[in-house]
Each structure stands twice: as C-alpha cells, then as structure tokens.
C-alpha cells in the first residue's frame, strides 16, 4: 500500500511544476537514477555476477520505453485533467494483454476480453466527455493512452530479466537508460530551462524520492516476492487517490463523463484481474 500511496502523488507533483513536460520527465529520472545508484554499487561489492548482453540489451530497451512513458504521460497533464490522465494511463494492463498476445502468443480468456471491452467503453466515455471540453483535452487523453502503451511494453520486457538481475542493478540501469534518452530529447527541444529547474527542483526531488524510488521501486521489488495479481489489484487504487488529491488541491471535480467512464475503467480492470487470477 505504501507504493500505491507514493505513485499516486506523481501526477500531482508533475502538475505543480512550471517546467516543460520533457524537462520534468528528464529530471525525475535523473534524480531517481542518482538515488538508486548507491544500492546498485553495494550489490556489486557482494561479488554479484557481471551483467551479460542478454541482460543489458532488454534493460536498455526497457529504459527507453520508460522514458517514452513518462514523456507522453506527463505531457498529457498539460492538456487534460489529472483524473482523466491517471485513469487512462492505468489501462496499461489492456495494452499488456494485447502485446502478450502479439509477442508471447499468450491467449486471453473470454472473461479477460469482457473486462477489456468494459474498460474500453469507459475510456471512450472519458474521451467523449473531454472532446466536448475541446480538442486539447482529447490530445491529453491520447497522450495518456500512449503512456499506458509504453508502460505495458516496459513491463513486458522487464518481466524477462527482473528475476535474473539484482534489484538495485535493474533499477539503476533502466532508470539510467531512460534518463539518458530524456536528457538528449529535452536538450534538443530546449526544455532544460535553468529558471524552471530552480523553481521546480523541490518537486523533482519529491517525484524521485516518492513516486520514483519508493513507488516504482517498491512495485518492482514486490513483483519478485508477491504474486503479480496482488500488485495489479493494488494499482487500481492509484487513479482513485490521484483524482481525490486533484479535487482537493486543484479543484478538479470529476464530471459525469469522468466519473462514469472512470468507474467502467476500474470495473473492467478488476474483471481482467479476476480472470487472470482464475487462469
């Protein structure tokens, strides 16, 4: 539960920043990498076997996908509400099912498909409600969905190496690869604004410590020791908490479309989780 509490603040802290989305994503991963690096160094002193190309390549690719996830999702917060953004990015399991079907030939049960359909109906309802508010909101929704797709690919690739690589080394390499990608992209886009960094550095640090290390770090640690469906079930609490925080802090009261669509998304994801547990 501590991990869910931590990650649920990610959208709020990103919204509080004045910097450009690429810059926010960049500094979040740079600082997260700096925080987990000591753990990786301590592991290396315990005579851990060196990483082979079999581990380096997928972890590097996972880092690129993580960078794309943060870049698109944080950008979505500039266009749509926190509630819509977090609810839509939480559809990551749906994209995970599709990617597993394509690349791992894993079939989905009828119950899983039913859950996906319910979640997609909720997604359509949220998008329809946002479209009525203006095309910019719909752009934000699409960016959040892109973030969900990149997150699904990130977890799919990470699943193949997490069991073989020490915890600290995995986080350091993946976070570091993502940070390098975002540093290049943000510099090319001119989003590494010094004034913005001075204004936002405290938010960046909180994002790195809370959602970055305590949140995503604990989730990556949990999937090694707790059944995946337990972690997935806990993640359903993130959009609910983030929506509540946004209502309290920014006055973003959920409208009928967001409330109804969000309920369908969560119900659909719960059905997918239930079907996965039965399988």
VEXSENU-804313 format. One record per residue (C-alpha): residue in one letter; x, y, z. Coordinates in steps of 0.1 Angstrom, whole numbers, padded with zeros to 4 digits, always signed. Example, Ala and Ser with C-alpha at 12.3 -4.5 7.8 and 13.67 -1.06 7.14 Angstrom:
REM residues 2
a+0123-0045+0078;s+0137-0011+0071;
END
This chain:
REM residues 279
x+0000+0000+0000;x+0029+0023+0006;x+0039+0020-0030;x+0005+0029-0042;x+0003+0059-0019;x+0037+0071-0033;x+0030+0066-0070;x-0004+0083-0067;x+0013+0116-0060;x+0033+0115-0093;x+0006+0134-0113;x+0001+0160-0086;x+0038+0168-0083;x+0042+0170-0121;x+0012+0193-0123;x+0028+0216-0097;x+0059+0221-0118;x+0062+0251-0142;x+0088+0234-0164;x+0082+0218-0198;x+0070+0181-0197;x+0102+0167-0212;x+0122+0186-0186;x+0100+0173-0158;x+0103+0137-0170;x+0141+0141-0175;x+0149+0154-0140;x+0126+0129-0124;x+0145+0100-0139;x+0179+0116-0135;x+0174+0121-0098;x+0158+0087-0094;x+0189+0072-0110;x+0211+0090-0086;x+0191+0077-0056;x+0192+0041-0067;x+0229+0041-0078;x+0243+0035-0043;x+0221+0004-0039;x+0235-0010-0072;x+0271-0002-0060;x+0265-0021-0028;x+0252-0051-0047;x+0283-0051-0070;x+0305-0053-0039;x+0289-0086-0029;x+0306-0103-0058;x+0274-0103-0079;x+0280-0118-0114;x+0285-0092-0141;x+0256-0084-0164;x+0258-0100-0198;x+0245-0087-0231;x+0214-0109-0225;x+0205-0086-0197;x+0220-0052-0209;x+0200-0051-0242;x+0165-0057-0228;x+0171-0034-0198;x+0183-0007-0221;x+0152-0011-0242;x+0131-0011-0211;x+0147+0023-0201;x+0138+0038-0235;x+0102+0027-0231;x+0101+0040-0196;x+0114+0074-0209;x+0086+0074-0236;x+0061+0065-0209;x+0070+0095-0187;x+0074+0119-0216;x+0039+0112-0230;x+0021+0108-0197;x+0035+0139-0181;x+0027+0159-0213;x-0009+0147-0211;x-0013+0165-0177;x-0009+0198-0196;x-0040+0191-0217;x-0064+0171-0197;x-0074+0167-0160;x-0054+0147-0135;x-0083+0123-0131;x-0086+0116-0168;x-0049+0113-0173;x-0043+0088-0145;x-0073+0068-0152;x-0063+0064-0189;x-0027+0056-0182;x-0039+0029-0157;x-0053+0010-0187;x-0017-0004-0191;x-0029-0040-0184;x-0051-0038-0215;x-0021-0030-0237;x-0002-0056-0218;x-0027-0083-0228;x-0025-0072-0265;x+0013-0071-0265;x+0014-0105-0248;x-0009-0119-0275;x+0013-0105-0303;x+0048-0112-0290;x+0043-0141-0265;x+0014-0158-0281;x-0005-0157-0248;x-0042-0161-0253;x-0068-0143-0234;x-0099-0159-0219;x-0135-0147-0226;x-0137-0131-0192;x-0105-0112-0199;x-0119-0100-0232;x-0151-0089-0214;x-0131-0069-0189;x-0111-0052-0217;x-0144-0043-0235;x-0157-0027-0203;x-0126-0007-0198;x-0125+0004-0234;x-0161+0016-0230;x-0151+0036-0200;x-0121+0050-0220;x-0145+0061-0248;x-0168+0077-0223;x-0140+0097-0208;x-0127+0107-0242;x-0162+0118-0254;x-0166+0139-0223;x-0132+0155-0228;x-0139+0161-0265;x-0169+0182-0255;x-0145+0204-0235;x-0122+0210-0265;x-0098+0192-0288;x-0069+0199-0264;x-0084+0176-0238;x-0087+0148-0263;x-0050+0153-0272;x-0042+0148-0235;x-0063+0117-0234;x-0044+0102-0264;x-0011+0111-0248;x-0021+0093-0216;x-0031+0062-0236;x+0003+0063-0253;x+0019+0064-0219;x-0001+0033-0210;x+0010+0015-0241;x+0047+0024-0234;x+0043+0013-0198;x+0029-0021-0209;x+0058-0027-0232;x+0082-0016-0205;x+0068-0041-0180;x+0066-0069-0207;x+0103-0065-0215;x+0113-0061-0178;x+0095-0093-0170;x+0121-0113-0189;x+0151-0100-0169;x+0139-0090-0135;x+0143-0124-0120;x+0179-0127-0132;x+0192-0093-0123;x+0198-0078-0088;x+0172-0053-0077;x+0194-0023-0075;x+0212-0030-0107;x+0180-0034-0126;x+0166-0001-0114;x+0199+0018-0119;x+0203+0005-0155;x+0167+0010-0165;x+0164+0044-0149;x+0198+0055-0162;x+0190+0045-0198;x+0157+0063-0196;x+0174+0094-0181;x+0199+0095-0209;x+0172+0093-0236;x+0152+0122-0219;x+0184+0143-0214;x+0191+0142-0251;x+0154+0148-0260;x+0149+0176-0235;x+0182+0193-0246;x+0172+0191-0283;x+0138+0206-0275;x+0152+0233-0254;x+0133+0221-0223;x+0162+0221-0198;x+0154+0256-0186;x+0176+0267-0157;x+0149+0290-0144;x+0124+0262-0144;x+0148+0239-0127;x+0154+0265-0099;x+0116+0268-0095;x+0108+0231-0096;x+0138+0213-0081;x+0120+0205-0049;x+0091+0190-0069;x+0116+0170-0090;x+0133+0157-0058;x+0099+0147-0043;x+0090+0129-0075;x+0122+0110-0075;x+0120+0100-0038;x+0083+0093-0037;x+0068+0080-0069;x+0102+0072-0084;x+0121+0052-0058;x+0096+0045-0031;x+0067+0039-0055;x+0081+0023-0087;x+0110+0008-0068;x+0087-0010-0043;x+0065-0022-0071;x+0095-0037-0089;x+0106-0052-0057;x+0071-0066-0050;x+0066-0084-0082;x+0096-0106-0073;x+0080-0116-0039;x+0043-0111-0042;x+0020-0126-0068;x+0016-0102-0098;x-0022-0101-0094;x-0019-0087-0059;x+0003-0059-0072;x-0021-0053-0101;x-0051-0052-0077;x-0033-0026-0055;x-0026-0004-0086;x-0063+0001-0091;x-0062+0024-0061;x-0038+0049-0078;x-0063+0066-0101;x-0088+0069-0073;x-0063+0085-0049;x-0049+0108-0076;x-0084+0120-0086;x-0092+0127-0049;x-0059+0147-0045;x-0066+0167-0077;x-0101+0176-0064;x-0087+0187-0031;x-0056+0206-0044;x-0066+0219-0078;x-0104+0219-0075;x-0107+0194-0104;x-0141+0180-0095;x-0148+0149-0116;x-0176+0155-0141;x-0202+0129-0150;x-0183+0115-0180;x-0151+0111-0160;x-0169+0096-0130;x-0189+0072-0152;x-0160+0064-0175;x-0136+0060-0146;x-0159+0036-0129;x-0161+0015-0161;x-0123+0015-0165;x-0118+0003-0129;x-0145-0023-0131;x-0131-0036-0164;x-0096-0038-0150;x-0109-0056-0120;x-0126-0081-0143;x-0093-0086-0161;x-0075-0091-0128;x-0101-0116-0117;x-0099-0135-0150;x-0061-0136-0147;x-0063-0150-0112;x-0086-0178-0124;x-0063-0186-0153;
END
